[in-house]
C-alpha cells in the first residue's frame, strides 16, 4: 500500500505558515483513504451514537472543516 495522491488542498494552500503538522487527506493505492488529524478518541468515544463503535486498533481523528470541504471536489463519486 502506498500514497497515490493528496485529496484537497495542501496545508500551505490552506494557510499553514509552516506547511507542516496540519490535517491532510490522502488516497491510497488500494482505494482507501488515510487521514492525518488530531487524535480525539478519549474526548469523543463516549459521545458516539449507540449504533457506532470503534475497534481496538481504530482511533477517532478530527480534521478541520476547511480540510474536508477543500477535499470535496477531489473525492471520487465511486
C-alpha positions as CSV (number, residue, x, y, z in Angstrom):
1,X,0.0,0.0,0.0
2,X,1.3,3.5,-0.8
3,X,0.1,7.1,-1.0
4,X,-1.4,7.7,-4.5
5,X,-2.3,11.4,-4.2
6,X,-3.3,14.2,-1.8
7,X,-7.1,14.8,-1.7
8,X,-7.8,18.5,-1.5
9,X,-5.5,21.5,-0.8
10,X,-2.1,21.2,0.8
11,X,-1.6,22.6,4.3
12,X,0.3,25.6,2.7
13,X,-2.7,26.2,0.3
14,X,-5.0,26.3,3.4
15,X,-2.9,28.9,5.1
16,X,-0.4,27.0,7.2
17,X,2.6,29.2,7.7
18,X,5.0,26.2,8.1
19,X,3.1,23.9,5.7
20,X,3.6,21.1,8.2
21,X,1.8,19.5,11.2
22,X,-1.6,20.1,9.7
23,X,-4.6,17.9,8.8
24,X,-4.3,16.2,5.5
25,X,-6.2,13.5,3.4
26,X,-4.6,11.1,1.0
27,X,-5.9,8.5,-1.4
28,X,-4.0,5.2,-1.1
29,X,-3.1,2.7,-3.8
30,X,-5.8,0.3,-2.7
31,X,-8.5,3.0,-2.9
32,X,-8.7,3.6,0.8
33,X,-8.1,7.0,2.4
34,X,-5.6,8.0,5.0
35,X,-6.3,10.9,7.3
36,X,-3.7,13.0,9.3
37,X,-5.6,14.6,12.1
38,X,-5.8,15.2,15.8
39,X,-6.5,12.1,17.9
40,X,-9.6,12.9,19.9
41,X,-10.6,9.3,20.8
42,X,-10.6,9.9,24.6
43,X,-12.7,13.0,24.2
44,X,-15.3,11.7,21.7
45,X,-15.7,8.0,22.2
46,X,-18.3,8.4,24.9
47,X,-20.3,10.7,22.6
48,X,-20.6,8.3,19.7
49,X,-24.2,7.3,18.7
50,X,-25.5,4.0,20.0
51,X,-25.0,2.3,16.6
52,X,-21.4,3.4,16.3
53,X,-18.3,1.8,17.7
54,X,-14.5,1.5,17.1
55,X,-12.2,-1.4,17.1
56,X,-9.2,-1.6,19.5
57,X,-7.0,-0.8,16.5
58,X,-9.0,2.3,15.5
59,X,-8.8,5.9,16.7
60,X,-11.2,8.8,16.3
61,X,-9.3,11.5,14.3
62,X,-10.5,15.1,13.9
63,X,-9.7,17.3,10.9
64,X,-10.8,20.8,10.3
65,X,-14.0,21.6,8.4
66,X,-11.9,23.5,5.8
67,X,-9.7,20.5,5.2
68,X,-12.7,18.3,4.3
69,X,-14.5,21.0,2.3
70,X,-11.4,21.7,0.3
71,X,-11.1,18.0,-0.5
72,X,-14.7,17.5,-1.6
73,X,-14.1,18.2,-5.3
74,X,-11.2,15.6,-5.3
75,X,-13.2,12.8,-3.8
76,X,-14.3,10.3,-6.4
77,X,-18.1,9.6,-6.8
78,X,-17.5,5.8,-6.9
